[in-house]
Amino acid sequence: MPGLAALLLDPYSLSDLHRTLFRDPAVQLVAQENYSWTELDLERRVLFASGYGTNYLHAYGLAKLDQPPRLSPVENGYAQGFAYNPAAQEIYLYNVLTHNLLTLDSTSLELKNSVAAPPLSPGDVWVAWDPFSDSLVIASEADEQVGVPTIIVDRPTGQLRAELQLDPGNIALHPTKPWLYMSFLRRVNELVVYDLEQQRIIKRAPVSERLDRLIFAPGETGLELLASAPLDSTVLRFDAETLERKGSLDTLFGGRAIAVDSNRRWLLCGSLVTHQLEVIDLTSRQRVTTYYLGPWLRTIVLDSQAGIAYVSSHGGLFAVQYAE
């Protein structure tokens, strides 16, 4: 009986049991690992992953997902986030334990450079590389309001460009401009756009919802910014240039991780709560299907040509065949 009680209270054991009893051939559990962030290189057929479950960056070969990943020999402080620069074949991580900005060779996974960086406010850290300003954004969610939550670093030199008193819950970079977009989970209900070349805030828009993940997607009249609002079971749509609100899409409760298959005009949304990955047709705004994965889904990256979604979570890395 104690074992049964523990099973009933443990969402990870329950999710394992669910997948055993209700096997879905479209869902593959690649690894039982606590991953937070992933980046996909379709040209090299490699999936990079990091997170709280490992002190080293992992690299999976897409053709051999049944084999263990290659591990970087460099300790990264259990980095939640990292950025990938495919042009330079580099990966950037911020080690929260040593306060160093690490540059790894994405082929060998060896250390190329390590630069001392300012200590950030304690909390989950995001990293993003902007090709237009050639700068790195390193941003903490700031569990505690001490120190500096966000810094901008010159990529070639490692020199500090700016410090920002902004503690975003997520960040995203405009695909054709040096604009940094920020959403906020805790203290501020707004969207902020920061110009990385001008080094100033150029747009901000109040929102009533608590926002989480940000992505860009083509809309009917131009580029849109999509923002998940897990507590409201919705994904909000904004004009990416003006931040004008364009509407919303209903999702599963706790829908957080989002990605768009632009070819099929499908939105994929992973829930924190229901353990499910939902596929929504953006044209009809109707649900296409759902897949059961596991607790606390975090990120989604797509190989849209193959119709495969790679989903990271607290309890595993999944490959989902969502389209043929």
C-alpha positions as CSV (number, residue, x, y, z in Angstrom):
1,M,0.0,0.0,0.0
2,P,2.7,2.6,0.7
3,G,4.2,1.9,-2.7
4,L,0.8,2.5,-4.3
5,A,0.3,5.7,-2.4
6,A,3.6,7.0,-3.5
7,L,2.7,6.1,-7.1
8,L,-0.5,8.0,-6.9
9,L,1.2,11.1,-5.6
10,D,4.1,11.1,-8.0
11,P,3.2,12.6,-11.4
12,Y,6.3,11.2,-13.1
13,S,5.5,7.6,-12.1
14,L,1.9,8.2,-13.2
15,S,3.0,9.5,-16.5
16,D,5.2,6.5,-17.0
17,L,2.3,4.3,-16.2
18,H,0.0,6.2,-18.6
19,R,2.5,5.8,-21.4
20,T,2.8,2.0,-20.6
21,L,-1.0,1.4,-20.5
22,F,-1.8,3.7,-23.5
23,R,1.0,3.4,-25.9
24,D,1.1,5.9,-28.7
25,P,3.4,5.0,-31.6
26,A,3.7,8.7,-32.5
27,V,5.4,9.5,-29.1
28,Q,9.0,8.4,-28.4
29,L,10.6,9.0,-25.0
30,V,14.2,9.8,-26.1
31,A,15.6,10.2,-22.6
32,Q,14.4,10.4,-19.0
33,E,16.3,13.6,-18.3
34,N,15.4,17.0,-16.8
35,Y,16.0,19.3,-19.7
36,S,15.1,23.0,-19.9
37,W,16.3,24.3,-23.3
38,T,16.9,22.8,-26.7
39,E,18.2,24.0,-30.0
40,L,17.9,22.1,-33.3
41,D,20.4,22.2,-36.2
42,L,18.6,20.5,-39.1
43,E,21.5,20.9,-41.5
44,R,23.8,18.9,-39.2
45,R,20.9,16.8,-37.8
46,V,21.8,17.5,-34.2
47,L,19.6,18.4,-31.2
48,F,21.3,20.3,-28.4
49,A,19.9,20.1,-24.8
50,S,20.7,21.5,-21.4
51,G,18.9,21.9,-18.1
52,Y,18.7,21.3,-14.4
53,G,19.3,17.5,-14.7
54,T,22.9,17.8,-16.1
55,N,26.0,19.9,-15.6
56,Y,27.0,19.4,-19.2
57,L,25.5,20.3,-22.6
58,H,24.1,17.2,-24.5
59,A,24.1,16.7,-28.3
60,Y,21.8,14.1,-29.8
61,G,22.2,12.8,-33.4
62,L,18.7,12.8,-34.9
63,A,19.4,9.7,-36.9
64,K,20.4,7.8,-33.7
65,L,18.0,8.9,-31.0
66,D,18.2,5.5,-29.5
67,Q,21.8,6.1,-28.6
68,P,23.2,8.2,-25.7
69,P,24.0,11.8,-26.5
70,R,27.5,13.2,-26.8
71,L,28.4,15.2,-23.7
72,S,30.4,18.4,-23.5
73,P,33.3,18.1,-21.1
74,V,32.7,21.6,-19.8
75,E,30.7,22.2,-16.6
76,N,28.0,24.8,-17.2
77,G,26.4,25.2,-13.8
78,Y,23.3,23.3,-14.8
79,A,22.4,26.0,-17.3
80,Q,18.7,26.4,-18.0
81,G,19.2,28.3,-21.2
82,F,21.8,28.7,-24.0
83,A,22.1,30.2,-27.4
84,Y,23.2,28.7,-30.7
85,N,25.1,30.5,-33.4
86,P,25.0,28.3,-36.5
87,A,27.1,30.7,-38.5
88,A,30.1,30.5,-36.1
89,Q,29.2,27.0,-34.9
90,E,29.2,28.3,-31.3
91,I,27.0,27.7,-28.3
92,Y,26.8,30.3,-25.5
93,L,26.0,29.5,-21.8
94,Y,26.0,31.5,-18.6
95,N,27.3,29.5,-15.6
96,V,25.3,30.8,-12.6
97,L,27.8,29.1,-10.2
98,T,31.0,30.8,-11.5
99,H,29.4,33.8,-13.3
100,N,31.2,33.1,-16.5
101,L,30.0,33.4,-20.0
102,L,31.1,30.2,-21.8
103,T,31.5,29.7,-25.6
104,L,31.6,26.1,-26.8
105,D,32.5,24.8,-30.2
106,S,29.2,23.2,-31.3
107,T,31.0,20.4,-33.2
108,S,33.5,19.2,-30.6
109,L,31.5,20.6,-27.6
110,E,34.9,21.8,-26.2
111,L,35.4,25.2,-24.6
112,K,36.5,27.9,-26.9
113,N,36.4,30.8,-24.5
114,S,35.3,31.8,-21.0
115,V,34.8,35.4,-19.9
116,A,34.0,36.7,-16.4
117,A,30.5,38.3,-16.4
118,P,28.7,40.3,-13.8
119,P,26.7,38.2,-11.3
120,L,23.1,38.2,-12.2
121,S,20.0,38.4,-9.9
122,P,19.4,34.8,-8.7
123,G,16.9,32.9,-10.9
124,D,16.5,31.0,-14.1
125,V,18.7,32.5,-16.8
126,W,17.9,32.9,-20.6
127,V,20.6,33.5,-23.2
128,A,20.0,34.7,-26.8
129,W,22.3,35.7,-29.6
130,D,21.3,38.6,-31.9
131,P,23.1,38.4,-35.3
132,F,22.3,42.0,-36.2
133,S,24.1,43.7,-33.3
134,D,26.3,40.6,-32.7
135,S,25.5,40.8,-29.0
136,L,24.4,38.3,-26.4
137,V,21.5,38.8,-24.1
138,I,21.7,37.2,-20.7
139,A,18.6,37.6,-18.6
140,S,17.5,36.3,-15.2
141,E,13.9,35.8,-14.1
142,A,15.1,37.3,-10.7
143,D,13.6,35.2,-8.0
144,E,15.0,37.8,-5.7
145,Q,15.2,41.5,-6.6
146,V,18.9,42.0,-5.9
147,G,21.7,42.8,-8.3
148,V,21.3,43.2,-12.1
149,P,18.8,40.9,-13.8
150,T,19.8,41.5,-17.5
151,I,23.0,42.3,-19.2
152,I,23.9,42.8,-22.9
153,V,27.4,41.6,-23.9
154,D,29.4,42.2,-27.1
155,R,29.9,38.7,-28.6
156,P,33.3,39.2,-30.2
157,T,35.0,40.8,-27.2
158,G,32.9,39.7,-24.2
159,Q,32.7,43.3,-23.1
160,L,29.6,44.6,-21.3
161,R,27.3,46.8,-23.5
162,A,24.4,47.5,-21.1
163,E,22.8,46.5,-17.9
164,L,19.0,46.5,-17.6
165,Q,16.7,46.5,-14.6
166,L,14.3,44.2,-16.3
167,D,13.6,40.6,-15.2
168,P,11.9,38.8,-18.0
169,G,10.1,35.5,-17.8
170,N,11.1,34.9,-21.4
171,I,12.9,36.6,-24.2
172,A,12.7,36.5,-28.0
173,L,14.6,38.2,-30.9
174,H,12.9,39.7,-33.9
175,P,13.9,37.6,-37.0
176,T,15.0,40.7,-39.2
177,K,15.7,43.5,-36.7
178,P,17.9,44.0,-33.6
179,W,14.9,44.0,-31.3
180,L,14.7,42.1,-28.1
181,Y,11.2,41.2,-26.8
182,M,10.5,40.5,-23.2
183,S,7.6,39.0,-21.3
184,F,7.2,39.0,-17.5
185,L,5.8,36.3,-15.2
186,R,5.9,38.0,-11.8
187,R,6.0,41.7,-11.1
188,V,5.1,43.4,-14.4
189,N,2.2,42.8,-16.7
190,E,3.5,44.1,-20.0
191,L,5.5,43.4,-23.2
192,V,8.7,45.3,-23.7
193,V,10.8,45.8,-26.9
194,Y,14.4,46.9,-26.5
195,D,16.6,48.0,-29.5
196,L,19.9,46.3,-29.1
197,E,21.7,48.7,-31.4
198,Q,20.2,51.9,-30.0
199,Q,20.4,50.4,-26.5
200,R,17.0,51.7,-25.4
201,I,13.4,50.6,-24.9
202,I,11.4,51.5,-28.1
203,K,8.0,49.9,-27.3
204,R,6.0,48.7,-24.4
205,A,2.5,47.5,-24.1
206,P,0.4,46.7,-21.0
207,V,-1.3,43.3,-20.8
208,S,-3.7,41.9,-18.2
209,E,-2.5,38.3,-18.5
210,R,0.7,36.8,-17.0
211,L,2.7,35.9,-20.1
212,D,5.2,33.2,-20.6
213,R,6.8,32.0,-23.8
214,L,7.3,34.2,-26.9
215,I,7.6,33.2,-30.5
216,F,7.1,34.8,-33.9
217,A,4.8,33.5,-36.6
218,P,3.5,34.8,-40.0
219,G,0.0,36.3,-39.7
220,E,-2.6,37.3,-42.3
221,T,-1.3,40.9,-42.4
222,G,2.3,40.5,-41.4
223,L,4.6,39.1,-38.7
224,E,2.9,38.3,-35.4
225,L,4.3,37.9,-31.9
226,L,2.6,35.0,-30.0
227,A,2.7,34.9,-26.2
228,S,1.4,32.0,-24.1
229,A,-0.7,32.8,-21.0
230,P,-0.8,29.4,-19.1
231,L,-3.2,30.6,-16.4
232,D,-5.7,31.8,-18.9
233,S,-5.5,28.8,-21.3
234,T,-4.7,31.0,-24.2
235,V,-2.1,32.2,-26.6
236,L,-2.2,35.9,-27.3
237,R,-1.5,37.4,-30.8
238,F,0.2,40.8,-31.2
239,D,1.5,42.7,-34.2
240,A,5.2,42.3,-34.0
241,E,5.9,45.8,-35.1
242,T,3.4,47.8,-33.1
243,L,2.4,45.4,-30.3
244,E,-1.2,46.0,-31.2
245,R,-3.3,43.1,-29.9
246,K,-4.6,40.9,-32.8
247,G,-6.7,38.4,-30.8
248,S,-6.1,35.1,-29.1
249,L,-6.2,31.3,-29.4
250,D,-7.8,28.9,-26.8
251,T,-5.4,26.2,-25.6
252,L,-5.2,23.5,-23.0
253,F,-5.0,24.7,-19.4
254,G,-1.4,25.4,-18.5
255,G,-0.4,25.8,-22.2
256,R,3.1,27.2,-22.1
257,A,5.6,25.9,-24.5
258,I,4.7,27.0,-28.1
259,A,6.0,26.5,-31.6
260,V,4.6,27.1,-35.1
261,D,4.8,24.9,-38.2
262,S,4.5,27.7,-40.8
263,N,4.1,25.3,-43.7
264,R,1.0,23.7,-42.2
265,R,-0.1,26.8,-40.2
266,W,-0.3,24.7,-37.1
267,L,0.4,25.8,-33.5
268,L,1.9,23.3,-31.2
269,C,1.4,24.0,-27.5
270,G,2.7,22.0,-24.5
271,S,0.9,22.2,-21.1
272,L,2.6,22.5,-17.7
273,V,-0.5,20.9,-16.1
274,T,-2.2,18.4,-18.3
275,H,1.0,16.7,-19.6
276,Q,-0.3,17.0,-23.2
277,L,1.0,18.4,-26.4
278,E,-1.8,20.1,-28.4
279,V,-1.8,20.8,-32.2
280,I,-4.1,23.7,-33.3
281,D,-4.9,24.7,-36.9
282,L,-4.3,28.4,-37.1
283,T,-6.6,28.9,-40.0
284,S,-9.7,27.1,-38.6
285,R,-8.6,27.8,-34.9
286,Q,-9.6,24.2,-34.2
287,R,-7.7,21.5,-32.4
288,V,-6.1,18.9,-34.7
289,T,-5.1,16.4,-32.1
290,T,-3.4,16.0,-28.7
291,Y,-0.6,13.7,-27.5
292,Y,0.1,12.6,-23.9
293,L,3.8,13.2,-22.9
294,G,4.5,13.9,-19.3
295,P,4.7,16.7,-16.6
296,W,6.0,20.2,-17.0
297,L,6.6,20.5,-20.7
298,R,9.1,23.3,-21.4
299,T,10.3,23.8,-24.9
300,I,9.3,22.7,-28.4
301,V,11.5,22.7,-31.5
302,L,10.3,21.5,-34.9
303,D,11.5,19.6,-37.9
304,S,8.5,20.6,-39.9
305,Q,9.6,18.9,-43.1
306,A,9.6,15.5,-41.2
307,G,6.6,16.5,-39.1
308,I,8.5,15.8,-35.8
309,A,8.4,17.9,-32.6
310,Y,11.2,17.6,-30.0
311,V,9.8,18.5,-26.6
312,S,11.8,19.0,-23.5
313,S,10.3,18.6,-20.0
314,H,11.1,18.1,-16.3
315,G,11.0,14.3,-16.8
316,G,12.1,13.6,-20.3
317,L,12.9,14.5,-23.9
318,F,10.3,13.4,-26.4
319,A,10.1,13.1,-30.2
320,V,6.5,13.4,-31.5
321,Q,5.5,12.5,-35.0
322,Y,2.7,15.1,-35.3
323,A,2.4,15.0,-39.1
324,E,3.4,12.7,-42.0
